[in-house]
């Protein structure tokens, strides 16, 4: 079967593009926006509407396979590609991508994904086009996308849901209630991305962890409900404690004690401004937690963007878990390989992404999760809890319902 035509459709994402540098430094919150001048190239405001591009493969039998190009909320920072705007990149797709696939045979996912992923294109383009490739192969073979991934990579589909990590945005109290009532297995992210949310020495975050622990125990949806508490601090612990690792370690110990009996993870405790320094810092903190018997887990995020980055963090034991931030890796073939590498080399695999994705990329990542079985996957897109959780939960359940009849 051939790809007859390729069409682009501009779209919105489930959240916004945010200038992380401005938010960390000069910008001030004002309702659902920020006041201040942008600091990162490409931004015209500190917060602006997220944009996506659907790449639609029209197949010769009339079916349409598609994926969504999308980039992370904090684009243009932490070593990531620049802001992804539809007006800039639809012409690029039409010029660079369409000739690669139009009129060509649908072969295997790995072969088709490798074509675009070898091109020096924005990660968001490679992300969406490889989604369309996977869908095209699945439609040709009349199989689930998860089955195609499992077959081509020698994997076995999961027979249960992958734990879902739901994120709260700034509404970290009301949205935590939603997560608990829905039985989310990992929560709440909490978006601790500046000092005003952390507290001068982390006291506001510790108060929140205590509230969250008590809230889980008070309104648990069933007996024995024990979610993992996973907090993303965007490097602000390093700012609060002047990158004094002993003080950061003391904070991690306090967090563990307050969260008890629940497991706690802290994502991005420091941001050292570059990959090598970040690997060294997280490796040191991870070793220090082990030496002192602290069970708070460290999650690598900033500067851990590409498949190669993830391998380096994993090989250096720089964290207990790596976030595989799917749009940052470009082709979804890289996300698949990253999960496999983490699992084979003793690193927790978190199939993540961003609130700034779409329903389509959330669904396709659910197929990847069911085939590769990471420790957890992100509920996405958006920060409203209900929508993103529904999208990935329902898609995984559809896979479970169909996998033995297709």
C-alpha positions as CSV (number, residue, x, y, z in Angstrom):
1,X,0.0,0.0,0.0
2,X,1.2,3.5,-0.9
3,X,0.9,6.9,0.7
4,X,-1.2,8.9,-1.8
5,X,-1.1,12.3,-0.3
6,X,0.3,14.2,2.7
7,X,-1.7,17.1,4.2
8,X,-0.8,19.4,7.1
9,X,-3.4,20.9,9.5
10,X,-2.5,23.6,12.0
11,X,-3.7,22.9,15.5
12,X,-3.6,23.9,19.2
13,X,-2.0,22.0,22.0
14,X,-3.4,21.1,25.4
15,X,-1.5,23.9,27.1
16,X,0.9,26.8,26.4
17,X,4.5,27.6,25.5
18,X,6.2,29.2,28.6
19,X,9.4,31.1,28.7
20,X,11.0,29.2,31.6
21,X,14.0,31.5,32.0
22,X,11.7,34.5,32.4
23,X,9.5,32.7,34.9
24,X,12.5,31.7,37.0
25,X,13.9,35.2,37.0
26,X,11.9,38.3,36.2
27,X,8.3,37.5,35.3
28,X,5.5,37.7,37.8
29,X,2.3,35.6,37.7
30,X,-1.0,37.4,36.8
31,X,-4.0,35.1,36.7
32,X,-3.3,32.5,34.0
33,X,-0.5,34.5,32.4
34,X,2.7,36.2,33.3
35,X,3.8,39.9,33.4
36,X,7.2,40.7,32.1
37,X,9.4,40.6,29.1
38,X,10.4,37.3,27.4
39,X,14.0,36.2,27.8
40,X,14.1,33.2,25.4
41,X,14.5,33.8,21.6
42,X,11.4,33.3,19.7
43,X,9.0,34.2,22.4
44,X,6.8,37.3,22.0
45,X,5.2,36.9,25.5
46,X,6.3,35.0,28.6
47,X,3.3,32.7,28.0
48,X,1.7,32.1,24.6
49,X,-0.7,29.6,23.1
50,X,0.7,26.2,22.2
51,X,0.7,25.2,18.6
52,X,0.8,21.9,16.8
53,X,0.7,20.5,13.3
54,X,-1.2,17.4,12.3
55,X,0.5,15.5,9.6
56,X,-2.0,13.4,7.7
57,X,-1.0,10.5,5.4
58,X,-3.9,9.8,3.0
59,X,-3.5,6.1,2.0
60,X,-4.4,4.7,-1.4
61,X,-7.3,2.7,0.1
62,X,-8.8,5.9,1.5
63,X,-7.7,5.5,5.1
64,X,-6.0,8.4,6.9
65,X,-3.0,7.8,9.2
66,X,-1.9,10.8,11.2
67,X,0.3,12.1,14.0
68,X,0.7,15.4,15.7
69,X,3.9,17.5,15.7
70,X,4.2,19.2,19.1
71,X,7.0,20.6,21.3
72,X,7.4,20.9,25.0
73,X,6.0,23.7,27.2
74,X,9.5,25.0,28.0
75,X,10.8,25.2,24.5
76,X,14.1,26.8,23.7
77,X,15.7,26.1,27.1
78,X,17.6,23.3,28.7
79,X,19.3,22.4,25.4
80,X,16.0,22.0,23.5
81,X,15.0,23.0,20.0
82,X,13.4,26.5,19.6
83,X,9.8,27.5,19.7
84,X,7.6,25.5,17.4
85,X,5.2,27.8,15.5
86,X,2.9,26.5,12.8
87,X,3.5,29.4,10.4
88,X,7.2,28.7,10.5
89,X,7.1,24.9,10.2
90,X,4.2,23.9,7.9
91,X,6.3,25.1,4.9
92,X,9.3,23.1,6.2
93,X,7.2,20.0,6.3
94,X,5.8,20.6,2.8
95,X,9.3,21.2,1.5
96,X,11.3,18.6,3.4
97,X,9.0,15.8,4.5
98,X,6.4,15.4,1.8
99,X,8.9,14.2,-0.8
100,X,10.2,11.6,1.6
101,X,6.9,9.8,1.8
102,X,4.4,10.8,-0.9
103,X,3.9,8.1,-3.4
104,X,6.1,5.7,-1.4
105,X,5.2,2.2,-0.1
106,X,4.3,1.6,3.5
107,X,7.0,-0.8,4.7
108,X,7.9,-1.2,8.4
109,X,7.7,1.4,11.2
110,X,11.4,1.2,11.9
111,X,12.3,1.8,8.3
112,X,9.8,4.6,7.7
113,X,10.6,6.3,11.0
114,X,14.3,6.2,10.3
115,X,13.9,8.1,7.1
116,X,12.7,11.3,8.7
117,X,14.5,10.9,12.0
118,X,17.8,11.0,10.1
119,X,17.0,14.5,8.8
120,X,18.2,17.6,10.6
121,X,14.6,18.8,11.3
122,X,13.0,20.2,14.4
123,X,12.3,17.5,17.0
124,X,8.5,18.3,16.9
125,X,8.4,17.5,13.1
126,X,10.2,14.2,13.6
127,X,7.9,13.5,16.6
128,X,4.7,13.9,14.6
129,X,5.8,12.4,11.3
130,X,7.0,9.2,13.0
131,X,3.6,8.9,14.7
132,X,1.9,9.1,11.3
133,X,4.4,6.4,10.1
134,X,3.4,4.0,13.0
135,X,-0.3,4.6,12.3
136,X,0.2,4.0,8.6
137,X,1.8,0.6,9.2
138,X,-0.9,-0.3,11.7
139,X,-3.6,0.6,9.3
140,X,-2.0,-1.3,6.5
141,X,-1.5,-4.4,8.7
142,X,-4.9,-4.0,10.4
143,X,-3.2,-4.2,13.8
144,X,-3.0,-2.0,16.9
145,X,-0.1,0.4,16.9
146,X,1.0,-1.2,20.1
147,X,1.1,-4.5,18.4
148,X,3.3,-3.1,15.6
149,X,5.8,-1.7,18.2
150,X,5.8,-5.0,20.0
151,X,6.4,-7.1,16.9
152,X,9.1,-4.9,15.4
153,X,11.1,-4.6,18.7
154,X,10.6,-8.1,20.0
155,X,8.4,-7.1,22.9
156,X,5.3,-8.5,24.6
157,X,2.2,-6.3,25.2
158,X,1.4,-5.5,28.8
159,X,-1.6,-7.3,30.2
160,X,-2.4,-4.4,32.6
161,X,-2.4,-0.6,32.6
162,X,0.8,1.2,32.9
163,X,0.8,3.5,36.0
164,X,-0.3,7.0,35.0
165,X,1.4,10.1,36.3
166,X,-1.0,13.0,36.4
167,X,0.1,16.6,36.6
168,X,-1.6,19.4,38.5
169,X,-0.3,22.7,37.1
170,X,-0.5,25.5,39.6
171,X,-3.9,24.4,40.9
172,X,-2.1,21.8,43.0
173,X,-4.7,21.4,45.7
174,X,-8.0,21.0,43.8
175,X,-6.3,19.0,41.1
176,X,-4.6,16.7,43.6
177,X,-8.1,15.8,44.8
178,X,-9.1,14.9,41.2
179,X,-6.1,12.6,40.9
180,X,-6.7,10.9,44.2
181,X,-10.4,10.3,43.5
182,X,-9.5,8.9,40.1
183,X,-7.0,6.6,41.6
184,X,-3.9,8.0,39.8
185,X,-0.9,5.9,40.7
186,X,1.6,8.7,40.5
187,X,0.9,12.3,41.4
188,X,0.8,15.4,41.4
189,X,3.8,17.0,39.6
190,X,2.9,20.2,41.4
191,X,4.8,22.6,39.1
192,X,7.3,24.0,41.7
193,X,9.1,26.2,39.1
194,X,10.1,29.2,41.1
195,X,11.1,30.2,44.6
196,X,7.8,31.7,45.6
197,X,6.3,28.2,45.3
198,X,9.2,26.4,47.0
199,X,9.7,28.8,49.9
200,X,13.0,30.3,50.9
201,X,14.4,27.0,52.2
202,X,11.8,24.7,50.8
203,X,9.3,25.1,53.6
204,X,6.3,25.8,51.3
205,X,6.9,22.5,49.4
206,X,7.3,20.5,52.7
207,X,4.0,21.9,53.9
208,X,2.4,20.9,50.6
209,X,3.8,17.4,50.8
210,X,2.4,17.0,54.3
211,X,-1.0,18.2,53.1
212,X,-0.9,15.8,50.2
213,X,0.1,12.9,52.4
214,X,-2.8,13.6,54.7
215,X,-5.2,14.2,51.8
216,X,-4.4,10.9,50.2
217,X,-5.1,9.1,53.4
218,X,-8.3,11.0,54.0
219,X,-10.0,10.6,50.6
220,X,-8.4,7.5,49.2
221,X,-10.8,5.9,46.6
222,X,-10.1,2.4,47.9
223,X,-8.4,0.6,50.7
224,X,-4.7,0.2,50.1
225,X,-4.4,3.1,47.7
226,X,-0.7,4.1,47.8
227,X,0.3,6.4,45.0
228,X,3.8,7.6,44.4
229,X,4.3,11.3,45.2
230,X,6.3,12.8,42.3
231,X,7.2,16.5,42.5
232,X,9.0,18.5,39.8
233,X,11.1,21.3,41.2
234,X,12.7,22.6,38.0
235,X,16.1,23.0,39.6
236,X,14.9,25.5,42.2
237,X,16.3,23.4,45.1
238,X,19.7,24.2,43.8
239,X,18.8,27.9,43.8
240,X,17.4,27.7,47.3
241,X,20.4,26.0,48.8
242,X,23.2,27.6,46.6
243,X,23.9,24.1,45.2
244,X,25.1,22.9,48.5
245,X,24.5,19.2,48.1
246,X,24.5,18.4,51.8
247,X,21.7,20.9,52.3
248,X,19.8,19.5,49.3
249,X,20.2,16.0,50.7
250,X,18.9,17.1,54.1
251,X,15.8,18.5,52.3
252,X,15.3,15.2,50.5
253,X,15.5,13.4,53.8
254,X,12.9,15.7,55.3
255,X,10.6,15.1,52.2
256,X,10.9,11.4,52.7
257,X,9.9,11.5,56.4
258,X,7.0,13.8,55.7
259,X,5.7,11.7,52.8
260,X,5.9,8.4,54.7
261,X,4.3,5.9,54.1
262,X,4.3,6.9,50.5
263,X,7.3,6.8,48.1
264,X,8.4,10.2,47.0
265,X,10.3,11.3,43.9
266,X,11.9,14.7,43.3
267,X,12.3,15.6,39.6
268,X,15.0,18.0,38.6
269,X,16.4,19.0,42.0
270,X,19.1,21.1,40.4
271,X,19.7,22.6,36.9
272,X,23.5,23.0,36.4
273,X,23.2,24.7,33.0
274,X,24.7,22.0,30.8
275,X,24.6,18.2,30.3
276,X,28.0,17.3,31.7
277,X,27.6,19.4,34.9
278,X,24.0,18.0,35.3
279,X,25.1,14.4,35.0
280,X,27.9,15.0,37.5
281,X,25.5,16.7,40.0
282,X,22.7,14.1,39.7
283,X,25.2,11.2,39.9
284,X,26.6,12.7,43.1
285,X,23.2,13.3,44.7
286,X,22.1,9.8,43.8
287,X,25.2,8.3,45.3
288,X,24.7,10.4,48.4
289,X,21.1,9.3,48.9
290,X,22.3,5.7,48.8
291,X,25.2,6.3,51.2
292,X,22.9,8.0,53.8
293,X,19.9,5.6,53.4
294,X,17.6,8.3,52.0
295,X,14.9,6.7,49.9
296,X,13.7,9.8,48.1
297,X,14.2,9.1,44.4
298,X,15.8,11.6,42.0
299,X,14.4,12.0,38.5
300,X,16.5,13.4,35.7
301,X,14.8,15.8,33.3
302,X,16.7,19.0,32.4
303,X,19.6,18.3,29.9
304,X,18.3,14.7,29.6
305,X,16.6,15.4,26.2
306,X,17.8,13.0,23.5
307,X,18.2,9.3,23.3
308,X,22.0,9.8,23.6
309,X,21.5,12.0,26.7
310,X,19.3,9.4,28.4
311,X,22.0,6.8,27.8
312,X,24.6,9.0,29.4
313,X,22.5,9.7,32.4
314,X,21.7,6.0,32.7
315,X,25.3,4.9,32.3
316,X,26.4,7.4,35.0
317,X,23.6,6.5,37.4
318,X,22.6,10.2,37.3
319,X,19.3,9.7,39.0
320,X,17.0,6.8,39.9
321,X,14.7,7.5,37.0
322,X,14.9,9.3,33.7
323,X,12.1,11.2,32.1
324,X,11.9,10.3,28.5
325,X,10.3,13.6,27.4
326,X,8.9,12.2,24.1
327,X,8.8,15.4,22.0
328,X,12.4,16.2,22.9
329,X,13.6,12.9,21.4
330,X,12.3,13.6,18.0
331,X,11.1,10.4,16.4
332,X,9.0,8.1,18.6
333,X,11.4,5.3,17.6
334,X,13.9,7.1,19.9
335,X,11.4,7.0,22.8
336,X,10.9,3.3,22.3
337,X,14.6,2.7,22.3
338,X,15.1,4.9,25.4
339,X,12.6,3.0,27.5
340,X,14.3,-0.2,26.5
341,X,17.8,1.1,27.3
342,X,16.7,2.3,30.7
343,X,15.0,-1.0,31.6
344,X,18.0,-3.0,30.5
345,X,20.5,-0.9,32.4
346,X,18.9,-0.4,35.8
347,X,17.3,3.1,35.3
348,X,13.7,3.7,36.0
349,X,11.9,4.6,32.7
350,X,9.3,7.4,32.8
351,X,7.6,7.8,29.5
352,X,6.9,11.4,29.9
353,X,6.3,14.3,27.6
354,X,4.6,17.6,28.1
355,X,1.3,19.2,29.0
356,X,1.8,21.0,25.7
357,X,1.0,18.0,23.5
358,X,-2.3,16.9,21.9
359,X,-4.9,14.2,22.3
360,X,-3.3,12.3,19.3
361,X,0.2,12.2,20.7
362,X,-1.2,11.2,24.1
363,X,-3.0,8.2,22.5
364,X,0.1,7.1,20.5
365,X,2.3,7.3,23.5
366,X,-0.2,5.1,25.3
367,X,0.5,2.5,22.6
368,X,4.2,2.9,23.1
369,X,3.8,2.5,26.8
370,X,1.7,-0.7,26.5
371,X,4.4,-2.2,24.3
372,X,7.5,-1.1,26.2
373,X,6.2,-1.2,29.8
374,X,7.9,1.8,31.4
375,X,7.5,2.4,35.2
376,X,5.0,5.1,34.5
377,X,3.6,7.3,31.7
378,X,2.4,10.9,31.7
379,X,-1.2,11.8,31.5
380,X,-1.3,14.3,28.7
381,X,-2.0,16.8,27.3
382,X,-3.1,19.7,29.6
383,X,-3.0,20.6,33.2
384,X,-6.6,20.0,34.1
385,X,-6.1,16.3,35.1
386,X,-9.5,15.0,33.9
387,X,-8.8,15.3,30.2
388,X,-5.3,14.0,30.0
389,X,-5.9,11.2,32.4
390,X,-9.0,10.2,30.4
391,X,-7.1,10.2,27.1
392,X,-4.3,7.8,28.1
393,X,-6.4,5.7,30.5
394,X,-9.1,5.0,27.9
395,X,-6.6,4.3,25.1
396,X,-4.7,1.8,27.2
397,X,-8.0,0.1,28.1
398,X,-8.9,-0.1,24.5
399,X,-5.6,-1.8,23.8
400,X,-6.3,-4.3,26.5
401,X,-9.8,-5.0,25.1
402,X,-8.6,-5.4,21.5
403,X,-5.2,-7.0,21.7
404,X,-6.4,-10.6,21.7
405,X,-8.9,-10.1,18.8
406,X,-6.7,-8.2,16.3
